Every structure is written in C-alpha cells, then in structure tokens.
Amino acid sequence: MAGLCMNEDNNHFYYNRRDCEVTRAEIEALVDQYADTQVKEFFVNVNAMRTSFDSKVWDSFWTGYDPEAGDDQPLFQSLPEESRTSTRAWIHRAWQIHRDGLDFCGILLGRAREKGLSPWVSVRMNDVHCVNDETHPLIGGFWREHPELRRVQHRFAAWTDKAFDFGKAETREYHFRLIEEVADRYEFDGIELDWMRFAFHFKPGEEESGRAHLTAFLRRVRELLDRKGEERGIQIKIGCRVPSRPQTAFDLGMDVMLWAREGLVDMLVPTPFWETIETDMPIELWKQLLEGSGTVLAAGLELLIRAYPASPLRQTNTLETVRGAAASFLARGADRVYLFNYMDADTAISDLHHYPLLLREVGELATLQNKPRRHVLTYADTWSPGDPRATALPIDLKPGQNCEVRIPIGHKPLPEEEAAVVIAVGSDVGVKQLKVYVNGEACGIGHPVELPKPKPEGQAYAYSIPSSALKDGYQMVDFMTVEGNDQARTTIQWVELRIE
C-alpha cells in the first residue's frame, strides 16, 4: 500500500500560533487534521541548530530568552527591527508551551499514535539556517564556540560553507548525543536522520573518506535503537533523507547502498533540497539499487517549484502540480510520497483551501486517476562539489534547430482526458514558427492560454497532443523551429505537460 509521509517542521507551529497562547488541545489538533487521510507516517522534526524541546544537551529555541524583557534584548539584537517582534513572538510561544509543562514533541508523537498514524522523529543532521549572522537567535552555542568544526575555513560563499564537518569526531559525538537524548525521552516507531538539512557534511575533497564516517555513525545509531527497542519490546526503524540521485548521494559521502545492504536504513527518502520540486527523480534506479533490502522508498516532494536556477520566479506548488509529481513517482515504483514543507499555514501550497484534498488524493494512484494534473519540467538542485550542473531550461533555439526534453507522467491519460504541451517563451515573435512533437507525432498549433499559479513570466501557449501519441512513462517532447526564418529564433523558459 502506498501513502503519504508528513514532516512537521520544528518551529512552524510556534510561528503560526505566535499571537495567542495555546493549550494541549491546540497542539493535538495539529495532528488531528492528518487522521483519516492518506498520511501513514507523521514525522516530528525536533531541531534545527536548536531544539524545539527542553534539551539537556543542545540549546533549545528559548535558551537565552527573557520573557520579561523587550524586543531589544540580547537574543534579538542582531535582527532588523522590523523582524524582532515576530521572531520574539514565536520564541515566546515555544517558551510558553514549555512553561506550562507541555512537551510539544511528546504530545505530537503520542497524539499521532492515538489517531492511527505511525509516529516518527526527524533529526536534522546539519541545519545551518542564518549562519551568516553568528548571533542570530536560531544559532546554537556549540556551533558558535567551535569554528574549527566548520567544513570550510577559507571562504563564505553559502550557508553550507559553515556547516559542521562530520569528518571531526567532536561533530559526530555532538549530534549523536542529541539522537541518544531523543531516544531516551520519546517513544516512536522510527527516527529519521535528515542528511538534506543541509547536504554538505565534509570538508571539500574529503567526501570520499567521509563515507566511512557516516556509515559508522549510522551503525552506532542502529545499535542504540536496537537496545531501546529491546527494552520496549518493539523494533525501531531508521529513515534517511538523501539527495535525489544515487551518484550525488554517494559523492557527498552517503553510501546509501551499503546502508541498505547492512539493514541500517528502513526508509529512504530521495529528495531535492529546497529550490524546486524535482519532478524527474530516478525512482526506477533507486528501486533497482534497493532491491531485496526491504527498504521503503519514499519520493520526497519539496514545496517550491522553479523551472531553472536563474528563474526570477519563486513559487509554491499547488494541488495540480503535486498530483503530477505524485502520479509519476508512484507509477514508477515509489512506496510513499513524502511531503516536506507542506504545512497547514504560512509555509504551504498556494491553493491552501485544497490542503484537505491533497492529503486525501496524492498518496495513491487510485485517487489520482482522472484528476487534472500538471507535469512541470524542473531540475535537480543538489550537486556534489565540483560536479557540472545540468538543467534542461532555458532552451535557446535558432532557425532550423530542434531540442528534445523528457517529461515523465506515470500512466498515460484516460481516453476521456485531454493533454497539451504548455510552454512560455522569451519573445512571442518565434511562437508561430515553432513546431511541437510528442513521441514523434505532431501537436496542434499553439494558442495562448492563461495558466493558474505556478506559472511562467509572460504569455503561455498550449499545443494539444493527439491521444495516439501518449504512452505510459516518459513523453519525449521535440521542439523545432523553421529553417531560414530569422524570426523563428525562440527561447523557451517553461515547459509542462497538462492533463485534464
């Protein structure tokens, strides 16, 4: 049986409920909305660089917070004045819940079990939000006090440069202590090691030797959970979130195939990082590599959707674009669809009124059948250091040129459904000179259409696809411009295959 995994962020609840005090009932209500849906596993994320519970080994979100002081207290002094009030408000909410004796994470896990969901804990292994400001309220004291443990010393080009270096024993011990505390404190069916927050765990050039360190770390976690499981009379599972492509995961120090062979991982979540949903993750390859291991394969969906890295548009997915990605991944063999950053408010799909439908539709092929869906061409947003980065878009076609792209759609449309290739171009001049083929069959003449969000800049054009052209799996879309016509030059900035 397929289904959904739902990851609840470490501070989403605090932020969204920042303006009023909350009780146990409000905390439980967060979980209740996922009961009687397709959600099977409910993941409670317990940390970023600080924890969302009263940790004894890491700083909590409210460490250093004075509820009697104002917005200008030391914890918030590095923030712009306009953001101090809202930041203080959500940290105050976390503090209030703790003050009232409510164990936020424990309540979520317990309520999930009561409602028939499998409770999991998710631990972010290397979260580096806001490390450009070393006094930011999200920053943990251990990271601030140990600059020698950071993976890059000679530059700061991105947050990941200041991530912890897992080649250092002190780094591994610091993170193991948190996992040990969580295992002692809470009861759950599984614990997820989120290697995608953030995915760079070694000094550049040491990723190859780093594989042994991560594998040894995972073995240690497995031994810990086996002991805890024996004490409680259960088997505690391990999940891992990893980069979307096996080679990238391997090159970043994650020997996933070895983990599976040794029984160190019970659930694997290949996923993009954040910049976009990746609609063409190699699910079939993952399935082959995991064959015989018993590992559950969950296709990770991110909230944002972008056509290419330099696109100025940063939009969120909707029910129809999630349907498209989920239908493809499930048809290709995924055991689950994993929702990351798909919250019930703020960090959420654009058409939030469809959230209940999303939870009841996108985890199974049967409930996706005969529903409008959009298959948008995107890209992989995570690459190992030194890798050349490939993207399909934008496509610059000169007169007489052609270019092919592949779009996976899962099962082909039903006879009563209609399909079209939808594109957006940098200039409308070349549209009339553009011919579109799908699997070698000519599509109709392009006509202007108005897309709902997410959508490209400028005018979109739809080319109807003959039903005889469509098949299961990949659809090969071939764009051709007229030879010898200088006006035929076209830059394609958006491609999707729409089924309705």
C-alpha positions in Angstrom: 0.0 0.0 0.0 1.2 3.5 -0.9 0.5 6.6 1.2 1.9 9.8 2.5 4.7 10.7 4.9 4.1 14.1 6.6 7.1 16.1 8.0 6.1 18.7 10.6 8.7 21.4 10.8 10.5 22.3 14.1 9.1 25.8 14.5 6.1 26.1 12.1 3.6 25.6 14.9 5.2 28.1 17.2 5.4 30.7 14.4 1.8 30.2 13.1 0.4 30.3 16.6 2.6 33.1 17.8 -0.2 35.6 18.6 -2.1 33.7 21.2 -1.4 31.2 24.0 -2.0 27.6 23.1 -3.1 24.6 25.2 -2.6 20.8 24.7 -5.8 20.8 22.7 -4.4 23.1 20.1 -1.3 21.0 19.8 -3.3 17.8 19.4 -5.5 19.5 16.8 -2.4 19.9 14.6 -2.2 16.1 14.3 -5.9 15.5 14.1 -6.2 17.0 10.7 -4.0 14.2 9.3 -6.1 11.4 10.8 -8.3 9.5 8.3 -6.2 10.8 5.4 -3.6 9.1 3.3 -0.9 10.0 5.8 0.7 6.9 7.2 3.8 8.2 9.0 3.9 11.5 10.9 7.4 12.9 11.3 8.0 15.3 14.2 11.1 17.4 13.4 12.7 18.2 16.8 15.6 20.5 15.8 17.3 23.0 13.6 20.5 24.3 15.2 18.5 24.5 18.4 15.8 22.1 19.6 12.1 22.5 19.8 12.0 20.7 23.2 13.8 21.3 26.5 17.0 19.6 25.6 19.8 18.9 28.2 22.5 18.5 25.5 21.7 21.2 23.0 20.3 24.7 23.2 16.5 25.0 22.9 14.8 27.7 20.9 14.2 29.7 24.1 17.7 29.3 25.6 18.8 32.9 26.5 15.2 34.3 26.1 13.9 36.6 28.8 10.1 36.7 28.7 10.1 39.9 30.8 12.5 41.8 28.5 11.6 43.7 25.3 12.2 43.0 21.7 15.7 44.6 22.0 17.0 42.0 24.5 20.4 40.5 23.6 18.9 37.4 21.9 17.3 39.6 19.1 19.8 42.5 18.8 21.3 41.3 15.5 17.9 41.2 13.8 16.5 44.1 11.8 13.9 46.0 14.0 11.1 45.0 11.7 11.6 41.3 12.3 12.3 41.4 16.0 8.6 41.4 17.1 7.5 38.4 15.1 10.7 36.4 16.0 10.3 37.2 19.6 6.6 36.2 19.4 7.2 32.7 18.1 10.1 32.1 20.5 7.8 33.3 23.3 5.2 30.8 22.2 7.7 28.0 22.4 8.7 29.2 25.9 5.0 29.5 27.0 4.3 25.9 26.0 7.4 24.8 27.9 6.4 27.0 30.9 3.0 25.3 31.0 4.6 21.9 31.3 3.6 20.8 27.8 6.1 18.6 26.0 5.3 19.8 22.5 7.1 17.0 20.6 5.9 14.3 23.0 2.3 15.4 22.6 2.5 15.3 18.8 4.1 11.8 18.9 1.5 10.5 21.3 -1.4 12.0 19.5 -0.2 10.6 16.2 -0.3 7.1 17.7 -3.8 7.7 19.1 -5.0 8.7 15.7 -3.6 5.6 13.9 -0.6 7.3 12.5 2.9 5.9 12.8 4.9 8.4 14.9 8.5 9.2 13.8 11.1 11.7 15.0 13.1 13.6 12.4 16.6 14.9 13.3 18.2 17.5 11.1 21.8 16.4 10.9 23.4 19.7 9.8 21.0 22.6 9.8 22.7 25.9 9.1 19.9 28.4 8.7 21.1 32.0 9.2 24.8 31.3 9.9 25.7 34.5 8.1 24.8 36.1 11.4 26.6 34.3 14.2 24.4 36.0 16.9 21.1 35.1 15.2 18.6 33.6 17.7 18.5 30.4 15.7 22.2 29.8 16.2 23.3 27.2 18.7 26.1 28.0 21.2 28.2 24.9 20.4 28.5 25.9 16.7 29.4 29.5 17.7 32.0 28.3 20.2 33.7 25.9 17.8 34.5 27.5 14.5 37.2 24.9 14.0 34.5 22.3 13.3 33.1 24.0 10.2 33.6 22.3 6.9 35.1 25.3 5.0 37.6 27.7 6.6 38.9 29.8 3.7 35.6 31.3 2.3 32.0 32.0 3.0 30.0 31.8 -0.3 27.0 30.0 1.1 25.5 28.8 4.3 26.7 25.3 3.6 30.3 26.5 3.9 29.7 26.9 7.6 28.1 23.5 8.1 29.6 21.1 10.6 32.3 18.9 9.3 31.3 15.3 10.1 34.9 14.3 9.5 35.5 15.6 13.0 34.8 13.2 15.9 33.5 16.1 18.0 30.9 16.9 15.4 29.7 13.3 15.3 29.6 13.0 19.1 27.6 16.2 19.4 24.9 15.0 17.0 24.9 11.5 18.5 24.2 12.9 21.9 21.0 14.6 20.6 19.8 11.3 19.0 20.6 9.5 22.2 18.6 12.0 24.2 15.6 11.8 21.8 15.7 8.0 22.0 15.7 8.2 25.8 13.0 10.8 26.0 10.4 9.8 23.4 8.6 6.7 22.2 8.3 6.4 18.4 8.3 3.9 15.6 11.3 5.3 13.8 13.8 8.0 13.7 14.8 9.9 10.6 18.3 11.2 10.0 17.8 14.2 7.8 21.0 14.4 5.8 19.4 17.0 3.5 19.4 19.8 6.1 21.9 20.6 4.8 23.5 18.0 2.5 27.2 19.1 2.7 28.8 17.3 5.6 32.6 17.2 4.9 35.5 19.5 4.1 35.7 19.8 0.3 37.7 16.9 -1.1 37.1 14.7 1.9 33.7 13.3 0.9 35.2 10.0 -0.2 36.8 9.3 3.1 33.7 10.7 4.8 31.6 7.8 3.7 33.2 5.5 6.3 32.4 8.1 9.0 28.7 8.4 8.1 28.3 4.6 7.8 30.0 4.1 11.2 27.7 6.8 12.7 24.6 5.0 11.3 25.8 1.7 12.7 26.1 3.4 16.1 22.6 4.8 15.8 21.3 1.3 14.8 22.9 -0.3 17.9 21.4 2.4 20.1 17.9 1.9 18.7 18.2 -1.9 18.8 18.9 -1.6 22.6 16.0 0.8 23.1 13.7 -1.4 21.0 14.6 -4.5 23.0 13.8 -2.6 26.2 10.4 -1.6 24.9 9.6 -4.8 23.0 9.5 -3.2 19.6 11.7 -2.7 16.5 12.6 0.9 16.0 13.2 1.9 12.4 15.7 4.3 10.8 15.0 6.6 7.9 17.3 8.8 5.9 16.6 11.8 3.7 19.3 11.9 0.9 20.0 13.7 -2.4 17.7 12.8 -5.3 20.2 10.9 -7.4 22.3 8.0 -6.2 25.6 9.3 -7.6 25.2 12.6 -5.9 24.4 11.0 -2.6 27.5 8.8 -2.9 29.7 11.7 -3.9 28.5 13.7 -0.9 29.6 10.9 1.5 26.4 8.9 1.8 26.9 5.2 0.9 23.2 4.5 0.7 23.6 1.1 -1.0 25.8 -0.1 1.8 23.4 1.2 4.4 20.6 -0.8 2.7 22.6 -4.0 2.4 23.6 -3.8 6.1 20.0 -3.2 7.2 20.9 0.2 8.6 18.1 2.1 6.8 14.4 1.0 6.7 13.1 4.0 4.8 14.9 6.1 2.2 13.7 9.5 1.0 15.5 10.8 -2.1 14.6 14.4 -2.4 15.7 17.8 -3.7 17.0 20.3 -1.2 14.7 23.4 -1.4 15.0 25.4 -4.6 12.4 23.4 -6.5 10.4 20.2 -6.6 12.3 17.7 -8.7 9.8 16.1 -11.0 12.1 13.5 -12.6 14.0 11.8 -9.7 15.3 8.4 -10.9 12.9 6.3 -8.9 13.4 3.2 -11.0 17.1 3.3 -10.4 16.7 3.7 -6.7 14.3 0.7 -6.7 16.8 -1.5 -8.5 19.6 -0.5 -6.2 17.5 -1.2 -3.1 16.1 -4.5 -4.4 16.0 -7.2 -1.8 16.8 -4.9 1.1 13.2 -4.3 2.3 13.8 -0.6 2.4 10.7 1.6 1.9 11.3 4.1 -0.9 9.6 7.5 -0.3 9.7 10.1 -3.1 10.5 13.5 -1.4 8.5 16.5 -2.6 9.6 20.0 -1.8 7.3 22.9 -1.7 8.9 25.3 -4.1 8.7 25.0 -7.9 11.1 26.7 -10.4 11.8 25.9 -14.0 15.6 26.6 -13.9 18.1 28.0 -11.4 18.3 31.6 -12.8 14.5 31.9 -13.0 13.4 35.1 -11.1 10.2 33.3 -10.1 10.0 31.5 -6.7 6.6 30.0 -6.4 5.0 27.2 -4.4 3.3 24.1 -5.7 -0.5 23.6 -5.9 -2.7 20.6 -5.8 -2.4 20.0 -9.6 1.4 20.2 -9.7 1.7 17.9 -6.7 -0.8 15.5 -8.4 1.5 15.4 -11.4 4.7 14.7 -9.5 3.0 12.1 -7.2 1.3 10.3 -10.1 4.6 9.9 -11.8 6.6 8.8 -8.8 4.0 6.2 -7.7 3.7 4.8 -11.2 7.5 4.5 -11.3 7.5 2.4 -8.1 7.7 4.7 -5.1 6.2 3.2 -1.9 5.3 6.6 -0.4 5.1 10.3 -1.3 6.9 12.3 1.3 5.7 15.9 1.9 8.4 18.3 3.2 7.5 22.0 4.0 3.8 21.2 3.1 2.4 22.8 6.3 -1.1 23.8 7.2 -0.4 27.5 7.0 2.4 30.0 6.0 4.8 27.5 4.5 2.1 25.9 2.4 0.8 25.2 -1.1 -0.5 28.3 -2.9 -4.1 27.0 -3.0 -4.3 26.2 0.7 -8.0 25.6 0.5 -7.1 22.4 -1.3 -4.9 21.1 1.5 -7.5 18.6 2.7 -7.9 17.3 -0.8 -4.1 17.0 -1.2 -3.9 14.8 1.9 -6.6 12.5 0.6 -5.5 12.2 -3.0 -1.8 12.4 -3.7 -0.7 9.3 -1.8 -2.3 6.6 -4.0 -2.6 6.1 -7.8 -6.3 5.1 -7.5 -7.3 8.5 -6.0 -5.2 10.4 -8.6 -6.9 8.8 -11.5 -9.0 11.1 -13.8 -7.9 14.2 -11.8 -6.4 17.3 -13.5 -2.7 17.3 -13.1 0.4 19.2 -14.3 3.8 17.8 -15.0 6.2 20.7 -14.9 9.8 20.4 -16.2 12.2 21.3 -13.4 15.7 20.4 -12.4 18.0 18.9 -9.8 19.0 21.5 -7.2 21.7 19.5 -5.3 25.1 18.6 -6.8 28.3 17.4 -5.1 31.3 19.8 -5.1 32.9 20.1 -8.5 30.1 18.4 -10.5 29.0 20.2 -13.7 25.3 21.2 -13.2 22.8 20.2 -15.8 19.4 21.9 -16.4 17.0 21.5 -19.4 15.8 25.1 -19.4 16.0 27.7 -20.8 16.2 26.4 -24.4 17.6 28.8 -27.0 16.5 27.6 -30.5 17.9 29.3 -33.6 16.2 28.9 -37.0 16.3 25.2 -38.2 17.3 23.9 -34.8 15.5 21.4 -32.5 15.7 20.3 -28.9 14.1 17.4 -27.0 13.1 17.2 -23.4 11.7 14.3 -21.5 8.7 14.6 -19.2 7.6 11.6 -17.0 3.8 11.4 -16.4 3.3 8.0 -14.9 0.3 6.3 -16.5 -1.0 7.8 -19.8 -4.2 9.8 -19.7 -7.6 8.0 -19.9 -9.5 8.2 -23.2 -11.7 11.0 -21.9 -8.8 13.1 -20.7 -7.1 15.8 -22.9 -3.4 16.6 -22.8 -1.3 19.5 -24.0 2.2 20.7 -24.0 2.3 24.2 -22.4 5.3 26.5 -23.0 6.4 30.1 -22.3 8.9 31.9 -24.5 11.1 34.9 -24.0 9.5 36.6 -27.0 6.3 35.9 -28.8 7.9 36.5 -32.2 9.0 32.9 -32.8 5.9 31.1 -31.4 4.2 30.8 -34.8 7.3 29.4 -36.3 7.7 26.7 -33.6 6.5 23.1 -34.2 6.0 20.7 -31.3 6.0 16.9 -31.5 5.3 14.4 -28.7 6.8 10.9 -29.2 7.2 11.8 -32.9 3.6 12.9 -33.5 2.8 16.5 -34.4 0.9 18.5 -31.9 -1.7 21.2 -32.7 -1.0 24.9 -33.4 0.0 26.8 -30.3 -2.7 29.1 -28.8 -2.4 31.5 -25.9 -3.6 30.2 -22.5 -3.9 31.7 -19.1 -2.2 29.4 -16.5 -3.0 29.5 -12.8 -0.1 29.7 -10.4 2.5 28.4 -10.6 3.1 29.9 -13.9 5.9 31.5 -16.0 6.5 35.1 -16.7 4.8 36.3 -19.9 2.3 34.6 -22.1 1.9 30.8 -22.1 1.0 28.7 -25.2 -0.7 25.3 -25.3 -0.2 22.7 -28.1 -2.8 19.9 -28.0 -1.4 16.4 -28.0 -3.0 13.7 -30.1 -4.2 10.8 -27.8 -2.4 8.3 -30.0 0.9 9.9 -29.2 0.8 9.4 -25.5 2.1 6.4 -23.6 3.0 5.4 -20.0 6.1 6.8 -18.5 8.3 9.4 -20.3 7.0 11.6 -23.1 9.6 12.9 -25.5 8.8 16.5 -26.5 10.6 17.8 -29.5 10.7 21.5 -30.3 11.6 22.6 -33.9 12.0 26.0 -35.5 11.6 26.8 -39.2 14.8 26.8 -41.1 15.8 30.0 -42.9 13.4 32.3 -41.0 15.3 34.8 -38.8 12.1 35.4 -36.8 12.0 31.7 -35.8 14.6 32.2 -33.0 12.9 31.2 -29.7 13.9 31.0 -26.1 11.7 28.5 -24.2 11.6 29.3 -20.5 8.8 27.0 -19.2 7.6 23.5 -20.3 4.8 21.4 -18.8 2.5 18.6 -19.9 -1.0 19.3 -18.7 -3.7 16.6 -18.4 -7.3 17.5 -17.7 
